[in-house]
Amino acid sequence: MVTHSSKWTIATLGSHSALQILKGAQDEGFKTLAICKKGTEKVYKQFGVADKIITVSDYMDLLKIQDKLIKDNVIIIPHASFIAYIGPANIEKLKIPYFGTKSILEHESDRNKEKKWLEAAGLKLPLIFSKPSDIDRPVIVKFHGAGGGRGYFLAKNTADFEKKIKNHEGKEYTIQEYILGVHMYAHYFHSPLTGETEIMGFDKRYESNVDSIGRISARDQMALPEEQIDPSYLIVGNIPVVVRESYLPRFLEMGENVVKISKKIAGRGLYGPFCLECVITPEGVIYVFEISARIVAGTNPYIHGSPYSWLRYDEPMSTGRRIAREIKNALKDDKLKEVLE
């Protein structure tokens, strides 16, 4: 087996957190490859993070070029766009070396399985309504899969739900209690080589148009058509956050418990980057409403590292670079099979 990082190429689709992943791989001595949809390659050329760019007409073309990528010692790093475009079923069949446990994705994309996983980890979850007629409080309706919040909507009662769901026929959804509080997204990295779960950082999401509605006075909102002020939760950006230090022990324990349970439900369990998407109430209760079992775009503000990664590494350490460092350490210790599928 080739054990030097310069003989391997780290690749991902040109989207989501690819800039960070590829930059981190370069910093660790790997060659890099961006697989871009035609028209998006300029970004990766401009920032110089890709040693090579392959342009495809459709991201699914990745499946057609697998044999060539394997010959070139390519390692694929998944992110949300990768999962959304390729799909968990096709990812399971990938022959290219892949960083992560593939079977964990079905527990992320299926909200019923996700709920059982998080509950088994002892986390506090919002109430889930099994049918619309049970709605007795404000809820948020979320669709399955890694869609970046696209299409999510609030409903105040059953009638409101029935009205709004008409625009989403055929989609699988979950009806979740809407918890009022501060949204906090906790970034982690679990190393299968050391067995340790690290806190990498935190962020808040900037969502359209729910984050702009608050800039409009109640009087002016009343004057607007309902469709203009109906909240939408499409994520358009990420804001870095340093969490209150007294919360850190709780966040660390939550991440460790999630990893522990994952080993009982999916192969080798969850490893590499992941994110717990939380709400902290005025009483200081931390609710977890979702898990992302791979790198999240909320780590992108920390391409040069977060306050937490600086404390631990004392050098620039993004989540993208932490992935590459794990692969590099595995190569050095002849344990590559422990971090790739």
C-alpha positions as CSV (number, residue, x, y, z in Angstrom):
1,M,0.0,0.0,0.0
2,V,1.2,3.5,-0.8
3,T,1.8,5.2,2.6
4,H,2.9,8.7,1.7
5,S,0.2,11.4,1.5
6,S,1.7,12.9,-1.7
7,K,0.9,9.7,-3.5
8,W,-2.8,10.0,-2.7
9,T,-5.5,12.5,-4.0
10,I,-8.3,13.8,-1.8
11,A,-11.4,14.6,-3.8
12,T,-14.9,15.8,-3.4
13,L,-17.7,17.4,-5.4
14,G,-17.3,21.2,-6.1
15,S,-19.9,22.4,-3.7
16,H,-20.8,22.9,0.0
17,S,-17.5,22.8,1.9
18,A,-15.2,21.7,-0.9
19,L,-13.0,24.8,-0.6
20,Q,-12.2,23.9,3.0
21,I,-11.8,20.2,2.4
22,L,-9.4,20.7,-0.5
23,K,-7.4,23.4,1.2
24,G,-7.0,21.3,4.3
25,A,-5.9,18.3,2.2
26,Q,-3.2,20.5,0.5
27,D,-2.0,21.7,3.9
28,E,-1.4,18.0,4.8
29,G,0.5,17.2,1.7
30,F,-2.2,15.5,-0.4
31,K,-2.9,16.1,-4.1
32,T,-6.5,17.4,-4.6
33,L,-9.3,17.0,-7.1
34,A,-12.5,18.9,-7.5
35,I,-15.3,17.2,-9.4
36,C,-17.3,20.2,-10.7
37,K,-20.5,20.6,-12.6
38,K,-19.9,22.6,-15.7
39,G,-20.0,26.3,-14.9
40,T,-18.8,26.0,-11.3
41,E,-15.2,25.2,-11.9
42,K,-14.0,28.9,-11.9
43,V,-14.3,29.1,-8.1
44,Y,-11.9,26.2,-7.5
45,K,-9.5,27.6,-10.1
46,Q,-9.5,31.1,-8.6
47,F,-8.8,29.9,-5.0
48,G,-6.2,27.4,-6.1
49,V,-7.3,24.6,-3.8
50,A,-7.6,22.0,-6.6
51,D,-4.5,20.5,-8.2
52,K,-6.9,19.0,-10.8
53,I,-10.4,19.7,-11.9
54,I,-12.7,17.3,-13.6
55,T,-15.8,18.8,-15.2
56,V,-19.0,16.7,-15.5
57,S,-22.4,17.5,-17.0
58,D,-24.1,15.8,-14.0
59,Y,-22.7,14.9,-10.6
60,M,-23.9,11.3,-11.1
61,D,-21.2,11.0,-13.7
62,L,-18.9,10.3,-10.8
63,L,-20.2,6.7,-10.9
64,K,-18.9,6.4,-14.5
65,I,-15.4,7.4,-13.7
66,Q,-14.8,5.4,-10.6
67,D,-12.2,3.0,-12.1
68,K,-10.0,5.9,-13.2
69,L,-10.2,7.5,-9.8
70,I,-9.3,4.3,-8.0
71,K,-6.2,3.9,-10.3
72,D,-5.2,7.5,-9.3
73,N,-5.4,6.7,-5.6
74,V,-8.4,9.0,-5.0
75,I,-10.1,9.2,-1.6
76,I,-13.6,10.7,-1.6
77,I,-14.7,13.0,1.2
78,P,-18.5,13.4,1.5
79,H,-20.4,16.6,2.4
80,A,-24.1,17.5,2.3
81,S,-24.2,18.2,-1.5
82,F,-22.4,15.0,-2.2
83,I,-25.0,13.1,-0.3
84,A,-27.9,15.0,-1.8
85,Y,-26.7,14.6,-5.4
86,I,-25.3,11.1,-5.3
87,G,-27.8,9.6,-2.8
88,P,-27.2,7.2,0.1
89,A,-28.1,4.2,-2.1
90,N,-25.5,5.0,-4.7
91,I,-22.9,5.9,-2.0
92,E,-23.3,2.4,-0.5
93,K,-22.3,1.0,-3.9
94,L,-19.3,3.3,-4.4
95,K,-16.0,1.5,-5.1
96,I,-13.8,4.5,-4.5
97,P,-12.2,4.7,-1.1
98,Y,-14.6,6.8,1.0
99,F,-13.9,8.6,4.3
100,G,-16.7,7.6,6.7
101,T,-19.2,4.9,7.5
102,K,-21.6,4.7,4.6
103,S,-24.4,2.9,6.4
104,I,-24.7,5.8,9.0
105,L,-26.3,8.0,6.2
106,E,-29.6,6.2,6.3
107,H,-29.9,7.1,10.0
108,E,-29.2,10.8,9.1
109,S,-31.6,11.0,6.1
110,D,-34.5,9.0,7.7
111,R,-35.8,11.2,10.5
112,N,-37.5,8.2,12.2
113,K,-34.2,6.4,12.5
114,E,-32.5,9.6,13.4
115,K,-34.9,10.1,16.3
116,K,-34.3,6.6,17.7
117,W,-30.6,7.2,17.5
118,L,-30.6,10.5,19.3
119,E,-33.0,9.3,22.0
120,A,-30.9,6.2,22.6
121,A,-28.0,8.7,23.2
122,G,-30.0,10.3,26.0
123,L,-30.5,13.6,24.2
124,K,-33.5,15.8,24.7
125,L,-35.5,16.1,21.5
126,P,-38.5,18.2,20.5
127,L,-41.8,16.4,20.5
128,I,-42.7,14.6,17.1
129,F,-46.3,14.5,16.0
130,S,-47.2,11.3,14.3
131,K,-50.1,12.8,12.4
132,P,-51.3,16.3,11.6
133,S,-54.5,16.0,13.6
134,D,-52.4,15.8,16.8
135,I,-50.8,19.2,16.3
136,D,-51.6,21.3,19.5
137,R,-48.8,23.8,19.4
138,P,-46.5,25.6,16.9
139,V,-44.6,23.1,14.8
140,I,-41.9,23.1,12.1
141,V,-42.3,20.7,9.2
142,K,-39.0,19.3,7.9
143,F,-38.4,17.2,4.8
144,H,-36.2,14.2,4.8
145,G,-32.6,14.4,3.3
146,A,-29.8,16.9,3.2
147,G,-31.6,19.9,1.6
148,G,-30.2,22.8,3.6
149,G,-33.6,23.6,5.1
150,R,-35.3,24.1,1.7
151,G,-39.0,23.9,2.0
152,Y,-39.3,23.8,5.8
153,F,-42.3,25.7,7.1
154,L,-44.0,26.6,10.4
155,A,-47.5,25.7,11.2
156,K,-49.6,27.0,14.1
157,N,-52.3,24.3,14.0
158,T,-53.7,21.4,11.9
159,A,-55.5,23.7,9.5
160,D,-52.4,25.8,8.9
161,F,-50.4,22.6,8.2
162,E,-53.0,21.2,5.7
163,K,-52.9,24.5,3.8
164,K,-49.1,24.7,3.6
165,I,-48.4,21.0,2.9
166,K,-50.3,21.2,-0.4
167,N,-47.2,22.8,-2.0
168,H,-45.1,19.7,-1.1
169,E,-47.0,16.7,-2.3
170,G,-45.2,13.4,-2.4
171,K,-42.4,14.5,0.0
172,E,-41.6,12.6,3.2
173,Y,-41.7,14.9,6.2
174,T,-41.5,15.1,10.0
175,I,-43.8,17.3,12.1
176,Q,-41.6,18.6,15.0
177,E,-42.5,20.8,17.9
178,Y,-41.1,24.3,17.4
179,I,-38.7,25.1,20.4
180,L,-38.2,28.8,21.1
181,G,-34.6,29.5,21.9
182,V,-31.1,30.2,20.5
183,H,-30.1,27.9,17.7
184,M,-26.6,26.5,18.2
185,Y,-24.8,24.1,15.8
186,A,-22.0,22.1,17.5
187,H,-19.2,20.8,15.3
188,Y,-17.4,17.6,16.3
189,F,-14.7,15.3,15.0
190,H,-14.5,11.7,16.2
191,S,-11.2,9.9,15.6
192,P,-11.3,6.1,15.1
193,L,-7.6,6.0,15.6
194,T,-7.5,7.6,19.1
195,G,-11.2,7.0,20.1
196,E,-11.6,10.6,21.1
197,T,-14.4,13.0,20.2
198,E,-13.2,16.6,19.7
199,I,-15.2,19.8,19.7
200,M,-14.2,21.7,16.6
201,G,-16.5,24.8,16.8
202,F,-20.0,26.2,16.8
203,D,-22.1,28.3,14.4
204,K,-25.5,29.9,13.8
205,R,-27.2,29.7,10.4
206,Y,-28.5,32.6,8.5
207,E,-31.7,31.6,6.9
208,S,-33.9,33.2,4.2
209,N,-36.3,34.7,4.8
210,V,-36.9,34.0,8.5
211,D,-33.8,36.1,9.5
212,S,-35.0,39.1,7.6
213,I,-38.6,39.1,8.7
214,G,-37.5,40.4,12.1
215,R,-36.2,43.6,10.5
216,I,-39.7,44.5,9.5
217,S,-42.0,46.1,12.1
218,A,-45.2,44.3,13.0
219,R,-47.2,47.1,11.5
220,D,-45.4,46.8,8.1
221,Q,-45.7,43.0,8.2
222,M,-49.5,43.3,8.5
223,A,-49.5,45.3,5.3
224,L,-47.6,42.7,3.3
225,P,-49.1,39.7,1.4
226,E,-49.0,36.6,3.5
227,E,-46.8,34.7,1.1
228,Q,-44.1,37.4,1.5
229,I,-43.8,37.1,5.3
230,D,-44.3,33.3,5.6
231,P,-41.0,32.1,7.1
232,S,-38.6,30.1,4.9
233,Y,-35.6,28.3,6.3
234,L,-33.3,28.0,3.4
235,I,-29.7,28.3,4.7
236,V,-27.8,31.1,2.9
237,G,-24.8,31.5,5.2
238,N,-23.2,30.7,8.5
239,I,-22.1,32.9,11.5
240,P,-19.3,31.8,13.8
241,V,-20.2,31.5,17.5
242,V,-18.2,31.0,20.7
243,V,-20.5,29.2,23.2
244,R,-20.7,30.0,26.9
245,E,-17.9,28.0,28.4
246,S,-20.1,26.4,31.1
247,Y,-22.0,24.6,28.3
248,L,-18.9,22.9,26.9
249,P,-19.0,19.8,29.2
250,R,-22.6,19.1,28.2
251,F,-21.9,19.5,24.5
252,L,-18.9,17.2,24.8
253,E,-20.9,14.5,26.6
254,M,-23.6,14.8,24.0
255,G,-21.2,14.2,21.1
256,E,-19.6,11.3,22.9
257,N,-22.9,9.6,23.6
258,V,-24.0,10.0,20.0
259,V,-20.8,8.2,18.8
260,K,-21.2,5.5,21.4
261,I,-24.7,4.6,20.2
262,S,-23.7,4.8,16.5
263,K,-21.4,1.9,17.0
264,K,-24.5,-0.2,17.9
265,I,-26.6,0.8,14.9
266,A,-24.2,1.1,11.9
267,G,-21.1,-0.8,11.2
268,R,-18.0,0.8,12.8
269,G,-20.2,3.7,13.8
270,L,-19.9,7.4,13.3
271,Y,-16.5,8.8,12.8
272,G,-14.9,11.9,11.3
273,P,-16.9,15.2,11.4
274,F,-20.5,15.5,12.5
275,C,-22.8,18.2,13.8
276,L,-25.5,18.3,16.4
277,E,-28.1,20.9,15.6
278,C,-29.5,22.3,18.8
279,V,-31.7,24.9,20.4
280,I,-30.9,26.4,23.9
281,T,-34.0,27.6,25.7
282,P,-34.1,30.5,28.1
283,E,-33.9,27.9,30.9
284,G,-30.6,26.6,29.6
285,V,-32.1,23.3,28.3
286,I,-30.3,22.0,25.2
287,Y,-32.7,20.4,22.7
288,V,-31.2,18.5,19.7
289,F,-33.4,18.6,16.7
290,E,-31.1,17.0,14.1
291,I,-27.7,15.4,13.4
292,S,-25.6,15.8,10.3
293,A,-23.3,12.8,10.1
294,R,-20.6,14.5,8.0
295,I,-18.9,17.9,7.6
296,V,-21.3,20.8,7.7
297,A,-21.1,24.2,6.0
298,G,-21.1,25.8,9.4
299,T,-17.5,24.9,9.7
300,N,-16.6,27.1,6.7
301,P,-16.1,30.3,8.7
302,Y,-13.2,28.4,10.4
303,I,-11.0,27.6,7.4
304,H,-8.1,29.0,9.4
305,G,-9.3,27.2,12.5
306,S,-11.8,28.0,15.3
307,P,-11.0,29.2,18.9
308,Y,-11.4,25.6,20.0
309,S,-9.1,24.1,17.4
310,W,-6.5,26.8,18.2
311,L,-6.7,25.7,21.9
312,R,-6.1,22.1,20.9
313,Y,-3.7,22.3,18.0
314,D,-2.0,25.8,18.3
315,E,-2.0,25.9,14.5
316,P,-4.6,26.5,11.7
317,M,-6.9,23.4,11.9
318,S,-10.1,23.5,10.0
319,T,-12.5,20.5,10.0
320,G,-11.4,19.9,6.4
321,R,-7.8,19.8,7.5
322,R,-8.6,17.6,10.4
323,I,-10.1,15.0,8.0
324,A,-6.8,15.1,6.0
325,R,-4.8,14.8,9.2
326,E,-6.7,11.7,10.2
327,I,-6.1,10.1,6.9
328,K,-2.4,11.1,7.0
329,N,-2.0,9.6,10.5
330,A,-3.7,6.4,9.3
331,L,-1.3,6.2,6.4
332,K,1.7,6.7,8.7
333,D,0.5,4.0,11.1
334,D,-0.7,1.6,8.4
335,K,-4.3,1.8,9.5
336,L,-5.9,3.3,6.4
337,K,-8.6,0.6,6.5
338,E,-9.8,2.0,9.8
339,V,-10.8,5.3,8.3
340,L,-11.9,4.3,4.8
341,E,-14.7,2.2,3.3
